[in-house]
Amino acid sequence: MSDAPTNESTKRRRGTVYRAVMLGFFVILMGAWLIRALYDTPRIPDNWTNGYSASPGGHRAFLELMRRNGYEVQQDISVVKGIGGSESGNALFAILEPRPKYVAEESEALERAIDAVDDDRDVLLVLPKRWYRQTHAEEGQGISDDAIVLEENMLTEWEVERVLEYAGFGDDLKLHRHDDEAGLQDGTGRYFTPLERGKSKLQYFEPGEDFGEYATLVETSHGEPVAIEIEHNDGKLILVADPDILTNRFIGEGNSATLALNIVEASGYHRVVVDESLHGFVSDTSIEYLAATPPGLWLTLSVMLLLALFAWREAAIFRQADDDSEQRRSRAFVIEGTARLMARARDYRTAIVRIRERAGRVLGALKGTGGLIAHGKESRELRALKRYESMGPRGVILAARDVSEMMDGEKHGRSGTAH
């Protein structure tokens, strides 16, 4: 039996494998993208310790206090990454209680912000201390169901020190907390203010021997520095260990407002740019996350299905193109052979006779009988070619056309019965 059916079957298998591999690769690639998008969640804004918030840990009252004392206050959600631009120039750039998780993500940006201190830009970094979580009121507390109830938690000292390390001061500047009663005062001992009767676990700095010179703006009642001013590059860097006197909760206690304003006045600028990006506020949207979660997920899956169908169809067209090119080569061979016969014989009748003879051998090989002319038999289709022997050049062309159609039909018939 001829090898032609085997070759045709092999081609079909290869085409199927090609399409399957192509589709599998597409599915794996899209699946990996969806999984990555699901785990790459966008930032969730910290609604309780930012400059917009009126919660106990927010800084809205502090920003309003500055405005009432003649300061131009601007809140920004992208200035950390672009601090080298003019939008933060000729101003005090304030980073108030940044969330440690966002500081870790933007550590390089924070380091650049610290290094951007210059003769037209100072930086104020207030370390975090608390974090809040919204919860529900318990029964019997007399709180309405629509009230917002916050659960207050303290960050660990290690988490706060990490922010200090990302700012570039982890080696020579340590942070501690008071366990006993202590209050706050300015560097000269004035404006003493006990927060929560001295039980607010004040955070303070412990500068190392190699830390360098600094000026104390606020200290504990025991003399430990809480807010310090450092000459950095050609400007000033102000670090605040404990944020309580700047928060809505404590800014109205004692002399907290005076101490807070003294910290801002140390820079000498009357324009303050407050960063909110390290509280989770961003201007760019995570397109990947939106595409991987409903309702955007349904659109994504629809597009993936259409692409998969398109890829499968394209693979099928590639295979059909191979078959078409083979048929074109076969026809070109017949036409070329016909032209050579006509050129050699210069006798159109003889050319048609030779076409019949050669066609019989080829068709016999396709049928697996070894050549019908050799056995003295000739098919009805080949005998029908005799009617062209008296037509001259046109008869040669018509005979070549009929033979080409017979060969194509025989190939297609064999491929349809192959197992």
C-alpha positions, 0 to 999 in steps of 0.5 A: 500500500502507498505511503501517501495515506500515512503522510496525510495522517501524519500531517493532520496529527502534526496540525492538531498538536501544533494547535493544541500547543499554541492554545495551551501556551496561550492559556498558561500565559493568560492564567499566570497574568490573572494570578499575578494581577489578583495578588498584586492588589492596589493600595488601600488608603489608610483613612485614619492617620492621614491629613484628611482624616478627623479621626483621633489619629488623623492630622486634619486639625494640625493642617488647619492650625497651620492654615490659620497661622498663615501657612500655605498648606498643600496635600499631595499624593505623588510628590514623594516620587517627584520630589525633585520637581518644582512642585515641592520646591521653596517649601517644607515637605512634610511626611506625617506618620507614613504607614510602614508597609507603604514605606517599605514599598517606596523605600527608594522614593523616601530615601530620595526625598531625604536626600532632596533637602536643599537650600530651597527645600526642607523635609519634616519626617514624623514617625508613626506610632499607632494604627487603627482598624474599623470595627463594630460596637458591642451590644450594651455600649449605647453606640448607634449602629451607624457610628464608626468604631475604631480599634486602636493598636500600637505599632511595635518599636521594630516597625517604627525603627524600620521607617527610620532605617529606610530614611537612612538613620538606622545605625546612629539614631535609635528609637525608644518608648517610655514606660513611666509617666513623662510629658513633653516640652520644648528644648528650653524646658518651656510649654510642658505638656503631659499627654494622657496624664503622662501615660502615652508611652512617648517615643524618643530618640537616642542619638549615637556617638557618631550621629553628629550635631543636632538641635532639640526642638521638643524633648521629654520631661526627662530630657530625651530628644523627641523632635530634632533639627539636623543640618542636611546638605544645604537645608534642614531635616526635622525628625519627630519621634513621637507624633502625638502632639500633631494628631487630632486627639492630642493637639488640643491638650496643654501646649501641644499646638504651640509645640507643633507650630514651633516644629514647623517654624524651625524650617522658616518656610510658610509653604508646606507640602504634605505627602499623602502617598505613603498613607496609601493614596495614589493617582494611578489605578491598577488596570491589571487588578480591575481586569482580574476581578468582577465585573472586569473579569467577565470582559477579560474572559470574553477577550481571552475566549475570542483570542483562543478561537482566533488562534485556533482558526489561524492554525487551521488556516496555516495547515490549509495553506500548506495543502494549497501550496502543494496543490499549486506545485502539483499543477505547476508540474503538470503545466510545465510537463505539458509545455515540454511535451508540446515543445519536443513533439511539435505534434499536438496529437502526440503530446496528448497521447503522451499526457494520457500515458504519463497520467495513467502511470501517475494515477496508477501509482496513486491507486496502488496498482502500479500503472494501469497502462502497463497492464493494458487497461485504461480508465474511462477518464483517460480514454475520454482524453482522446476527444482532444487529439484533433483540437490542436494546441487547445486540446493539449491544454484541455487534456492537461486540465482534466489530468490535473483535476483527476489527480486532485480528486484522487488525492482527496479521495484517498485522504477521506478514506485514510484511517 
